[in-house]
């Protein structure tokens, strides 16, 4: 029954998309043959739009597709841009998400004493710290509790253990939930805790879980006393806001413990089933004051779509005691903010500030020239840049595009390894034994520009070594790539080149 429901949703969405294409083509043809003056106005508008994009874009690698579309299809391309690319029509959902993000930032205030300690300890990184807390609005805390689990298999039992201890509330926000051992183990606890009177909330992305949950699943959870939100519910008529998905992974328990990392809530993430070989991922546990930032991140998205709380302070708790160990700053990314590229900026700052090494783990490598040049420049400055990507892909086309970036990077002296046992899903940067970030930002256009994401920045902590050592240990079972490994024929290179133009909007 579940699969029939999923198939029906796919069919409805496909028919809606096809209908939109037909409508646009029909109207464009009418303007070309009957209402010629409107067609000419659209052609002129298209030229003006192209000039505007060229003069104002911050990411030409992402916007070039619009220029090409308008160039080859002046009328229909201009119509599509005005409908989807220009953000002329803001949906109520987008407006609520944007305003809720602004409201949430009011609850995140930087302790000036902490910031002074941080910058005096690592003055060379003051600019990076300023960007995270002053420009992006995410405070640093004294790190009093951070644990890194280099596999979802290792972190999952700890998640269950902490959920069992819950006394007040449990909040979950995930891109994918799939029925199976992992989710049902959590689901049983959630149902029991809801019956005990705890505030239990689950938010999952409707697109991310379209192939794993039936459309009525949220109603099932509600019937069990679990409050549920399907983030940005899909509809047959695609618009700009439909492209913005919730890719975050957040679990907050009683405001005292938070979990994040790369894992979604499905069995492959903990290797209960293996579809693409061994699944290399991670999970982090946070205690201490920094949990508050994750509580606010969750509440911001939740209240945008289901207004439940007037005062977030209700969920703030005294932090668990712990020994100070460096500094920590959970942060979020939203495509609807002026700071929409927080993830890329933090990654770029880490690369630019490195003096010894930068180790990077990512499942996908689809980057713009800005980030590519930052990596190449770091290598040319003598920084050891090492990247880890999957050996077995989950999406063959994306893997081909990922490999198409290897040539320039390898020529610049960057070492790229592919994880031989299977698929790498972890998103990690670690540098100079000083800083690291673990989160949900992939090195691709969707994560960096279109999704809601989250990460955790760690510095001057002994836990940075745990992240570093896990990366180095993983290289031992990975294959060092050479130019000969990624040679493609002319037809395949042309095909990949065309595909790269579209990945920014797909």
Phi, psi and omega per residue, in radians:
X1 nan -0.702 -3.129
X2 -1.083 -0.743 -3.093
X3 -1.194 -0.608 3.070
X4 -1.124 -0.719 3.102
X5 -1.089 -0.768 -3.142
X6 -1.135 -0.740 3.127
X7 -1.074 -0.707 3.128
X8 -1.107 -0.713 3.125
X9 -1.130 -0.738 3.100
X10 -1.053 -0.761 -3.112
X11 -1.119 -0.780 -3.137
X12 -1.083 -0.772 3.130
X13 -1.129 -0.722 3.136
X14 -1.124 -0.757 3.128
X15 -1.117 -0.679 3.104
X16 -1.094 -0.766 3.136
X17 -1.120 -0.738 3.121
X18 -1.104 -0.729 3.127
X19 -1.065 -0.720 3.122
X20 -1.096 -0.738 3.128
X21 -1.089 -0.781 -3.138
X22 -1.076 -0.760 -3.139
X23 -1.065 -0.808 -3.129
X24 -1.094 -0.776 -3.131
X25 -1.130 -0.713 -3.140
X26 -1.117 -0.799 3.135
X27 -1.140 -0.743 3.131
X28 -1.067 -0.703 3.119
X29 -1.145 -0.674 3.107
X30 -1.103 -0.772 3.125
X31 -1.126 -0.528 -3.110
X32 -1.337 -0.544 -3.011
X33 -1.940 -0.559 -3.063
X34 -1.895 -0.957 3.122
X35 -1.733 1.183 -3.004
X36 -1.056 -0.637 -3.102
X37 -1.117 -0.591 3.076
X38 -1.199 -0.711 3.093
X39 -1.035 -0.729 3.124
X40 -1.147 -0.670 3.085
X41 -1.086 -0.691 3.120
X42 -1.174 -0.634 3.083
X43 -1.097 -0.783 3.117
X44 -1.113 -0.759 3.124
X45 -1.059 -0.662 3.120
X46 -1.076 -0.739 3.098
X47 -1.099 -0.746 3.121
X48 -1.101 -0.713 3.138
X49 -1.082 -0.751 3.141
X50 -1.064 -0.765 3.113
X51 -1.110 -0.715 3.131
X52 -1.082 -0.796 -3.138
X53 -1.052 -0.809 -3.112
X54 -1.051 -0.684 -3.076
X55 -1.409 -0.350 -3.006
X56 -2.125 -0.162 -3.086
X57 -1.146 2.523 3.023
X58 -1.779 -0.217 -3.101
X59 -2.518 1.447 -3.106
X60 -1.057 -0.569 3.135
X61 -1.035 -0.516 -3.140
X62 -1.528 -0.610 -3.027
X63 -1.574 -0.181 -3.088
X64 -1.054 -0.518 -3.121
X65 -1.095 -0.623 3.124
X66 -1.164 -0.723 3.133
X67 -1.081 -0.781 3.139
X68 -1.152 -0.696 -3.138
X69 -1.103 -0.768 3.131
X70 -1.190 -0.631 -3.129
X71 -1.134 -0.800 -3.084
X72 -1.449 -0.513 -3.137
X73 -2.281 1.330 -2.962
X74 -0.965 -0.714 -3.067
X75 -1.463 -0.998 -3.126
X76 -1.145 -0.670 3.122
X77 -1.092 -0.720 3.098
X78 -1.148 -0.698 3.110
X79 -1.072 -0.794 -3.133
X80 -1.110 -0.718 3.128
X81 -1.083 -0.776 -3.130
X82 -1.110 -0.569 -3.129
X83 -1.393 -0.666 -2.973
X84 -2.081 -0.525 -3.017
X85 -1.705 -0.403 -3.010
X86 -1.562 -0.165 -3.109
X87 0.989 0.652 3.091
X88 -1.338 -0.479 -3.080
X89 -2.034 1.767 -3.105
X90 -1.549 2.161 3.118
X91 -1.290 2.777 3.107
X92 -1.099 -0.619 3.109
X93 -1.083 -0.815 -3.139
X94 -1.087 -0.723 3.136
X95 -1.080 -0.784 -3.129
X96 -1.127 -0.732 3.127
X97 -1.100 -0.722 -3.140
X98 -1.150 -0.822 -3.118
X99 -1.167 -0.631 3.137
X100 -1.195 -0.606 3.069
X101 -1.107 -0.757 3.103
X102 -1.091 -0.768 3.136
X103 -1.088 -0.721 -3.126
X104 -1.109 -0.615 -3.118
X105 -1.074 -0.431 3.140
X106 -1.125 -0.401 -3.127
X107 -1.539 -0.077 -3.085
X108 -1.921 1.752 -3.095
X109 -2.042 2.351 -3.132
X110 -1.410 2.227 3.000
X111 -1.266 2.041 -3.059
X112 -1.086 -0.575 3.129
X113 -1.156 -0.701 3.110
X114 -1.108 -0.766 -3.106
X115 -1.133 -0.653 3.108
X116 -1.158 -0.725 3.081
X117 -1.053 -0.770 -3.096
X118 -1.087 -0.870 -3.068
X119 -1.261 -0.507 3.089
X120 -1.303 -0.486 3.136
X121 -1.332 -0.688 -3.109
X122 -2.293 1.240 -3.058
X123 -1.094 -0.485 -3.125
X124 -1.196 -0.299 -3.132
X125 -1.864 0.264 -3.078
X126 -1.007 -0.699 3.132
X127 -1.089 -0.709 3.111
X128 -1.105 -0.759 -3.141
X129 -1.145 -0.706 3.129
X130 -1.055 -0.720 3.141
X131 -1.068 -0.798 -3.070
X132 -1.141 -0.808 -3.016
X133 -1.619 -0.720 -3.076
X134 -1.458 -0.824 -3.075
X135 -1.431 -0.710 -3.070
X136 -1.666 -0.337 3.041
X137 1.528 0.378 -3.136
X138 -2.003 2.003 -3.028
X139 -1.298 2.687 2.960
X140 -1.565 2.549 3.064
X141 -2.177 2.773 2.939
X142 -1.200 2.182 -3.129
X143 -1.286 2.016 3.098
X144 -2.093 0.199 3.102
X145 -3.141 1.859 3.113
X146 -2.594 2.209 3.089
X147 -2.232 2.376 -3.105
X148 -1.975 2.206 3.104
X149 -1.994 2.042 -3.013
X150 -1.326 0.005 3.030
X151 -2.491 2.564 3.040
X152 -1.070 -0.541 3.125
X153 -0.992 -0.619 -3.086
X154 -1.430 -0.607 -3.095
X155 -1.408 -0.516 -3.042
X156 -1.049 -0.801 3.109
X157 -1.036 -0.575 3.121
X158 -1.213 -0.657 3.074
X159 -1.038 -0.814 3.136
X160 -1.095 -0.730 -3.131
X161 -1.054 -0.767 -3.136
X162 -1.237 -0.627 3.102
X163 -1.104 -0.651 3.116
X164 -1.085 -0.467 -3.110
X165 -1.460 -0.126 -3.021
X166 -1.013 2.403 -3.128
X167 -2.177 -0.265 -3.043
X168 -2.242 -0.977 -3.121
X169 -2.692 2.722 3.039
X170 -2.355 2.155 3.114
X171 -2.045 2.278 3.072
X172 -2.209 2.372 3.077
X173 -2.424 1.938 -3.051
X174 -2.444 2.620 3.122
X175 -1.231 -0.769 -3.091
X176 -2.220 2.288 2.908
X177 -2.172 2.281 3.120
X178 -2.321 2.320 3.125
X179 -1.114 2.302 -3.107
X180 2.945 -2.906 -3.079
X181 -1.028 -0.844 -3.067
X182 -1.083 -0.951 -3.077
X183 -1.174 -0.721 -3.108
X184 -1.149 -0.547 3.068
X185 -1.099 -0.695 3.106
X186 -1.317 -0.693 -3.101
X187 -1.033 -0.724 3.135
X188 -1.068 -0.715 3.113
X189 -1.160 -0.752 -3.128
X190 -1.067 -0.769 3.129
X191 -1.082 -0.758 -3.122
X192 -1.146 -0.757 3.141
X193 -1.158 -0.616 3.107
X194 -1.133 -0.696 3.107
X195 -1.137 -0.512 3.113
X196 -1.356 -0.085 3.075
X197 1.750 0.106 3.111
X198 -1.297 2.709 3.068
X199 -1.456 1.786 -3.076
X200 -1.954 2.157 -3.107
X201 -2.283 2.428 3.104
X202 -2.263 2.248 3.066
X203 -2.226 2.176 3.115
X204 -2.319 2.675 -3.108
X205 -1.347 2.284 -3.060
X206 -1.187 -0.616 3.104
X207 -1.318 -0.736 -3.127
X208 -1.062 -0.555 -3.069
X209 -1.872 0.234 -3.098
X210 -1.104 -0.550 -3.136
X211 -1.599 0.013 -3.043
X212 -2.152 -0.385 -3.127
X213 -2.264 2.517 3.056
X214 -1.296 2.757 -3.057
X215 -1.065 -0.505 -3.082
X216 -1.510 0.075 -3.025
X217 -1.095 -0.603 3.136
X218 -1.083 -0.628 3.114
X219 -1.192 -0.597 3.087
X220 -1.087 -0.789 3.127
X221 -1.084 -0.716 3.128
X222 -1.059 -0.680 -3.139
X223 -1.155 -0.340 3.128
X224 -1.653 0.099 3.137
X225 1.523 0.134 3.137
X226 -1.726 2.047 3.096
X227 -1.202 2.413 -3.027
X228 -2.459 2.476 3.047
X229 -2.248 2.236 2.942
X230 -1.573 1.920 -3.023
X231 -1.148 2.199 3.012
X232 0.872 1.097 -3.054
X233 -0.908 2.356 -3.124
X234 -1.217 2.554 2.982
X235 -2.381 2.820 -3.033
X236 -1.129 -0.381 -3.087
X237 -1.771 1.749 -3.017
X238 -1.267 2.445 3.083
X239 -2.454 -3.118 -3.088
X240 -0.984 -0.731 -3.054
X241 -1.197 -0.425 3.125
X242 -1.155 -0.349 -3.137
X243 -1.406 -0.214 -3.100
X244 -1.716 1.899 -3.059
X245 -1.919 2.778 3.131
X246 -1.640 1.722 -3.087
X247 -1.698 0.181 -3.094
X248 -1.265 2.735 3.038
X249 -2.303 1.804 -3.045
X250 -2.420 2.282 2.981
X251 -2.277 2.096 3.130
X252 -2.103 2.288 -3.096
X253 -2.152 1.991 3.069
X254 1.036 0.240 -3.113
X255 1.227 0.175 -3.092
X256 -1.984 -0.427 -3.121
X257 -2.373 2.405 3.059
X258 -2.314 2.595 3.052
X259 -2.184 2.558 3.022
X260 -2.682 -2.722 -3.119
X261 2.084 -2.687 -3.070
X262 -1.654 -0.337 -2.964
X263 -1.299 2.371 2.872
X264 -1.580 -3.094 -3.084
X265 -1.800 1.268 3.118
X266 -2.616 2.741 -2.917
X267 -1.134 -0.539 -3.135
X268 -1.149 -0.424 -3.095
X269 -1.263 -0.283 3.077
X270 -2.099 0.295 3.075
X271 1.048 0.510 2.984
X272 -1.320 -0.435 2.951
X273 -2.431 2.607 -3.096
X274 -2.147 1.955 3.138
X275 -1.784 -0.611 -3.120
X276 -2.179 0.826 -3.094
X277 1.302 -2.770 -3.138
X278 -1.261 2.300 -3.079
X279 -1.627 1.944 3.126
X280 -1.670 1.962 -3.094
X281 -2.454 -2.891 3.089
X282 -2.671 2.908 3.100
X283 -2.561 2.460 3.083
X284 -2.182 2.572 3.037
X285 -2.045 2.343 -3.119
X286 -2.160 2.322 2.970
X287 -2.228 3.015 -3.109
X288 1.637 -2.971 -3.040
X289 -1.100 -0.462 -3.085
X290 -1.110 -0.332 3.102
X291 -1.036 -0.525 -3.118
X292 -1.016 -0.681 3.138
X293 -1.103 -0.669 3.111
X294 -1.237 -0.591 3.062
X295 -1.078 -0.776 -3.126
X296 -1.180 -0.706 3.095
X297 -1.015 -0.780 3.118
X298 -1.118 -0.864 -3.066
X299 -1.107 -0.542 3.134
X300 -1.110 -0.866 3.116
X301 -1.208 -0.690 -3.121
X302 -1.072 -0.865 -3.057
X303 -1.282 -0.328 3.029
X304 -1.157 -0.619 -3.056
X305 -1.795 -0.353 3.120
X306 -2.623 1.633 -3.040
X307 -1.158 1.926 -3.053
X308 -2.140 -0.552 -2.949
X309 -2.159 2.312 3.082
X310 -1.580 -0.518 -3.082
X311 -2.402 1.947 -3.127
X312 -1.153 -0.392 -3.105
X313 -1.026 -0.374 3.112
X314 -0.994 -0.490 -3.065
X315 -1.744 0.103 3.126
X316 -1.462 2.304 -3.102
X317 -2.194 2.754 3.019
X318 -1.124 2.378 -3.072
X319 -1.290 2.659 3.063
X320 -1.181 2.472 3.127
X321 -1.155 2.583 3.124
X322 -2.894 2.802 -3.139
X323 -1.402 2.232 3.135
X324 -1.024 2.347 -3.141
X325 -2.592 1.419 3.117
X326 1.319 -2.666 -3.007
X327 -2.353 2.698 -3.048
X328 -2.516 2.484 3.133
X329 -2.498 1.725 2.971
X330 -1.182 2.511 -3.117
X331 -2.527 2.828 3.139
X332 -2.231 2.808 3.057
X333 -2.192 2.342 3.087
X334 -2.324 2.347 -3.125
X335 -1.328 -0.097 -3.058
X336 -1.768 0.136 -3.104
X337 -1.937 2.777 3.038
X338 -1.111 -0.380 3.094
X339 -1.721 0.678 -2.991
X340 -1.122 -0.383 -3.091
X341 -1.838 0.728 3.138
X342 -0.985 -0.801 -3.105
X343 -1.039 -0.854 -3.140
X344 -1.110 -0.694 -3.123
X345 -1.141 -0.689 3.100
X346 -1.161 -0.751 3.085
X347 -1.049 -0.806 -3.117
X348 -1.108 -0.693 3.117
X349 -1.099 -0.698 3.116
X350 -1.097 -0.771 3.129
X351 -1.090 -0.828 -3.074
X352 -1.180 -0.502 -3.088
X353 -1.544 -0.194 -3.083
X354 -1.173 2.479 3.079
X355 -2.104 -0.389 -3.099
X356 -2.000 -1.038 -3.105
X357 -2.631 2.774 2.930
X358 -2.401 2.118 3.071
X359 -1.897 2.295 -3.025
X360 -2.280 2.284 3.066
X361 -2.103 2.185 -3.130
X362 -2.647 2.479 3.102
X363 -1.336 -0.458 -3.108
X364 -2.326 2.567 3.140
X365 -2.319 1.530 3.124
X366 -2.322 1.575 -2.933
X367 -2.076 2.790 3.090
X368 -1.503 3.051 -3.083
X369 -1.124 -0.517 -3.138
X370 -1.071 -0.862 -3.116
X371 -1.270 -0.653 3.103
X372 -1.085 -0.769 3.136
X373 -1.173 -0.582 3.097
X374 -1.109 -0.741 3.109
X375 -1.114 -0.792 -3.124
X376 -1.136 -0.739 3.135
X377 -1.104 -0.708 3.107
X378 -1.024 -0.796 3.128
X379 -1.100 -0.698 3.141
X380 -1.192 -0.391 3.085
X381 -1.457 -0.041 3.130
X382 1.699 0.096 3.094
X383 -1.348 2.379 3.100
X384 -1.386 1.897 -3.132
X385 -1.873 2.088 -3.127
X386 -2.232 2.313 -3.123
X387 -2.136 2.538 3.117
X388 -2.160 2.177 -3.140
X389 -2.291 3.022 -3.067
X390 -1.208 2.586 2.998
X391 -1.629 -0.498 3.057
X392 -2.072 2.083 -3.042
X393 -1.423 2.682 2.967
X394 -1.631 -0.392 3.096
X395 -2.356 1.934 -2.994
X396 -1.064 -0.773 -3.123
X397 -1.095 -0.766 3.135
X398 -1.104 -0.627 3.116
X399 -1.135 -0.727 3.098
X400 -1.085 -0.736 3.132
X401 -1.159 -0.729 3.071
X402 -0.960 -0.830 -3.115
X403 -1.163 -0.429 -3.130
X404 -1.172 -0.311 3.104
X405 -1.502 -0.193 -3.045
X406 -1.111 -0.711 -2.971
X407 -0.932 -0.992 -3.110
X408 -1.087 -0.670 -3.096
X409 -1.207 -0.764 3.139
X410 -1.143 -0.706 3.110
X411 -1.059 -0.510 -3.138
X412 -1.427 -0.082 3.127
X413 1.753 0.133 3.109
X414 -1.427 2.332 3.120
X415 -1.636 2.256 3.139
X416 -2.121 2.202 3.121
X417 -1.981 2.527 2.983
X418 -1.946 2.347 -3.061
X419 -1.265 1.815 -3.004
X420 -1.038 -0.742 -3.060
X421 -1.180 -0.319 -3.088
X422 2.957 -2.355 -2.993
X423 -1.836 2.313 3.048
X424 -1.707 2.153 3.113
X425 -2.034 -0.094 -3.129
X426 -1.213 2.566 3.090
X427 -2.151 1.781 -2.963
X428 -2.418 2.396 2.890
X429 -2.171 2.349 3.026
X430 -2.467 2.423 -2.997
X431 -2.555 2.339 2.908
X432 0.991 0.400 -3.101
X433 1.024 0.328 -3.087
X434 -2.049 -0.757 -3.030
X435 -2.306 2.713 3.055
X436 -2.702 2.696 2.977
X437 -2.403 2.388 3.131
X438 -2.235 2.289 -3.115
X439 -2.998 -2.525 -3.037
X440 -2.034 -0.052 -3.114
X441 -1.301 1.931 2.960
X442 -1.359 2.819 3.034
X443 -1.538 1.162 3.059
X444 -2.564 2.899 -3.041
X445 -1.084 -0.701 -3.078
X446 -1.081 -0.842 -3.133
X447 -1.139 -0.761 -3.005
X448 -1.349 -0.465 -3.039
X449 -2.158 -0.446 -2.941
X450 -1.983 -0.356 -3.041
X451 -1.758 2.803 2.863
X452 -1.488 2.185 -3.037
X453 -2.337 3.030 3.039
X454 -2.617 2.755 3.107
X455 -2.677 2.967 3.094
X456 -2.301 2.089 -3.106
X457 -1.710 2.258 -3.076
X458 -2.215 2.370 3.107
X459 -2.564 2.641 3.108
X460 0.973 0.650 -3.100
X461 -2.163 2.575 3.067
X462 -1.124 -0.399 -3.129
X463 -1.206 -0.343 3.050
X464 -1.027 -0.615 3.128
X465 -1.174 -0.593 3.090
X466 -1.090 -0.726 -3.136
X467 -1.185 -0.761 3.119
X468 -1.063 -0.830 -3.073
X469 -1.154 -0.625 3.093
X470 -1.106 -0.704 3.100
X471 -1.087 -0.855 -3.106
X472 -1.121 -0.668 3.103
X473 -1.125 -0.620 3.140
X474 -1.198 -0.572 3.116
X475 -1.074 -0.468 -3.103
X476 -1.153 -0.378 3.106
X477 -1.978 0.458 -3.118
X478 -2.123 2.826 -3.059
X479 -1.834 2.185 3.085
X480 -1.298 2.121 -3.075
X481 -1.429 2.537 3.051
X482 -2.191 2.923 -3.103
X483 -0.997 -0.643 -3.095
X484 -1.136 -0.379 -3.105
X485 -1.324 -0.295 -3.023
X486 -2.164 0.387 3.100
X487 -1.287 2.348 3.124
X488 -2.190 2.701 3.063
X489 -1.276 2.966 -3.070
X490 -1.046 -0.791 -3.098
X491 -1.106 -0.765 -3.133
X492 -1.159 -0.669 3.111
X493 -1.097 -0.720 3.117
X494 -1.132 -0.751 -3.139
X495 -1.081 -0.794 3.134
X496 -1.138 -0.693 3.135
X497 -1.054 -0.726 3.100
X498 -1.174 -0.752 -3.136
X499 -1.059 -0.633 -3.129
X500 -1.091 -0.489 3.134
X501 -1.173 -0.510 -3.010
X502 -1.709 -0.244 -3.016
X503 -1.156 -0.390 -3.127
X504 -1.213 -0.389 -3.103
X505 -1.952 -0.008 -3.082
X506 -1.585 nan nan
